[in-house]
Amino acid sequence: MPILNIVNKSPLERNALASCLRIAAPGALLLIEDAVYAATRGTSTEAEITTALSKFRIYALLPDLQARAVADRVIDGVATIDYEGFVDLVAEHSACQSWL
């Protein structure tokens, strides 16, 4: 079972997402908190996320997207999940790696 990679920092303030995309083995990537900005169209990370979709199943936490008023701008191919979906993802994977 692959690892669930979790990123919570905005790609504009930290390089956690870039490091994850560069180093992590193929699998799942969950964007939470300010990292959900990376999952939106029209940002500097749109091309990176679109390319990463060939390596990762990418998810963004819907309540965090809604809290930041960007839920209507999610990049095609990025799945949105609720808290129950977050728990399901954790249960489906053998390990979770948080990128700080």
Secondary structure by P-SEA (a helix, b strand, c coil): cbbbbbbcccccccaaaaaaaacccccbbbbcccccccccccccaaaaaaaaccccbbbbcaaaaaaacccccccccbbbbcaaaaaaaaaacccccccc
